[in-house]
Amino acid sequence: MTKDDYVVICGDFGLWDNSNREKYNLDWLEAKPFTTLFVSGNHENYDILDSLPVEEWHGGSVNFIRKSVIHLMRGQIFHIESKLFFTFGGASSHDIADGILEPDDPDFKLKKKRLEKQPFALYRINHVSWWERELPNESEMKIGLENLQKQNNKVDYIITHSPYTSLLRQMDGGSGLYKSDYLTDYLQKIKQTVDYKHWLFGHIHIDQTFQWEKSSCLYEQIIRIL
């Protein structure tokens, strides 16, 4: 492999806290003989992502985490190996049933202590382990549709973290754990209007290909697409 080979991560890359451990892991990736690309997930530090300079790479907007560790921003289309890739990161967290704690809440420590005593409590802390920006804003969604229209609504691959609504419902199987939202509905619209070869996403922790949907959920599996 060379730096002209690309490993694409479908969200939850792990940009989290700028800790020494994280910097070590990023340097480790940078030293590998390939280039790492990723879309954002619902477990990323969006305060960090949104603070990074926006640059252009292969026709789309990106953030360079390292020279060869690159965040592919939402609603962008990239020209890679004569193929078109549409990218749209983000997803709704499903592990927040017990709430989002605010660090500046006078009762923050008390609430956190109570939750810590509960087995398997599902909670997050705003701007520490959860970010509202896990879901896109209107501008990102508008840019995505405009970029697709420029390509006559035809691309080769779609890379997201969240699946679209109809597939999400199939995968949830009625459990109610994964709920649709305005992002999954937006992606559903793209599914119904865009001609593509294959859709790759993460978020739901299984490895499964849906041939009739031309879609694959990737968790631990690595597949070659070019």
N, C-alpha and C positions, 0 to 999 in steps of 0.2 A: 504493500500500500504506500501511497504518497500523499502529500497534502492536497492533491487534486482528487482524492477519494473522500467521500463525505459520509459520515455517520449522523443520521438524523434522529433526534429524540423528540417524541410526540408529547411533550409537556412534562411538568414536574421534574425539570432538570435539576433543581436543587440549589439555585442561587438564593442564599438564605440570610447570611449574617456578617459577611466579610471577616469571618474568624480566620485565625491562622490555619486551622484545619481545612477550611474551604479554599483558601488561597493555595495551600499545598495541593489539593485535589485539582484545582484549575491549572496549576503549573504542570501537574502530572499529565493531564489531558493535552496541554499544549505541546508536551514533549513527544506525544505519540505520532506515528507516521500517517496521520489522517487528519482531516478537518472535522470538528464537531459542530453540528448545527442543531438548534433546538427552537421549538415554539414554547411559549410560556404555558404553565399549567395553573392549577388553583393553589399549588404550594410553591410559590415563588415570592421573593421580597420585591413587591412592585415599587416600593420607595426607592430601592436601588436601581431597578430597571428604568423607571421613569426619570432618573437623574442622569442617565448615561447619554453621551452625545449620539445623535442620530446620523448615520452615514449611509451611503449607497453602496450596494454590493450585488452584482449580477442582476441589476435592474430593479431591485427593491430596497426598502429601508431596513436597516439592521442596527443593532448595538454590538460592538466588539467587546466581548468580555476578556478575551485574549486575542492575539493575532489570528489564531485558528480555532477559536471557540466563539461562536457567533449566534446571537439571538435574532431569529427571523421574526420581524414584527407582524402585527395583525393586519390582515387585509392586503398583503403584499403578494406580488407575483415575481418569481425568480426564474431566470433562464439558466438552467444547469444541464450540461451535456445534451444540448439541443432539445431539452424537455422544459415544459412550463410547470412550475410548482406554485400553487396558491396556499398561503399559510394564514392560519387564524387561531391563535392560542387562547387559553382561558377555559374555565369551567366553574360551575357552582360547587363549593365544598359541601359534602354530605355528612361530615363529621363535626357538625356544630349544633347538634340538637339541644345541647344544654346551654347554648348561648355564646355570645361574643362579649368578653370582658373588656372594659375600658380602663387603661392604666391610670388615668387621672380621676377615676371614680373614687370618692372618699372611702367607699366600702370595698375597694378592689381586693385588698389582702384578705378580708373576711370572706368574700365570695369565692375567691380562689382557693382558700383553705377548705371551705365546705365542699367544693367540687373535687378537690384532691382526695377527700375522704370517701368519695363515691367510687365504687369499682366501675371501671370502663366509662367514666364520664366523658362526654363528647363536647368539648368546649375549646375555644381559641381566644387569643388575646390580640386585640386590634393593633396593627402596626408592629406586632412582635411575631405572631404565628398565623395571622390572617389579614388579608387586605381586600377592601372593597373592589379594588381594581382587578380582582380575579375575573370579573366580568367586564366586557368591553363598553366603551362609551359610544355615543351616536356617531361621532366623527370617524372612529375606526370602522364601524359597520358600513357607513356611507362610502368611505374610501375603498373598502373591499368590493362592494358592488360596482363602483365606478371602474376599478381596475379590471374586474372580470368583463365588464361591458367592452372595454378597450380591446379585449382578446376575443370578442364575439361570444362570450360565455363558453369558452372552450379552453381547457387546460389538460395536462396529462395526469398530474397528481394533486390531490388535496391533502394537506397535512394540518391536523387540528389536535387539540387535546380532548375536547368534548365530542361525542357523537351527535348526530342530528336527532330530532325528536322521535321519529318513527322507529329508528334502530335502538334508541335509548329505551323505549318502552318494551321492545322485544327482549332486550338484555336484562331489564329489571325484572321481568317475569311476574309483575304484579306485587312485588315485595314492598314497593313504595320507597325504597332506599334512595333510588336515583329519580329525581323529579325533573320534569321539563321546565324550561325557563325561556326568557327572551333570546338567549344565545342559542339554545338548541333549536328554537323556532326559526331563528335567522339562518342557521346552518341547514335546516330543512328546506327553506326557500332556495338556498344555493343548490342543494341536491336536486330539486325539481326543475331548476332552470339552467344548470350548467352541465355541459358534456365533459366527462372526465373518464380516465381509464381506471383509476383506483383511488380510494379514500383511505387514509391511514390515520388512526387516532389512538389515544391512550386512555387515561382517566379511570376506566373500569379495569380492575386488576385481573385480567385474564388474557390469554393468547388465543384468539379465535378469528378465523376468516369467514366472512359471509359472502359466498360466491355470488348469490343472487342479488346482493346489494353492491357488489364491487367494492367491498369495504373490509378492512382488517383492524381489529383491536390488538395492540401490541403492549405487552407488559414486560416479560423477560425475553421474549423471542426477538431475534434479529433476522430480518428478511432482506434479501437483495432485490432491488427493483430495477436496476439498470446494469 
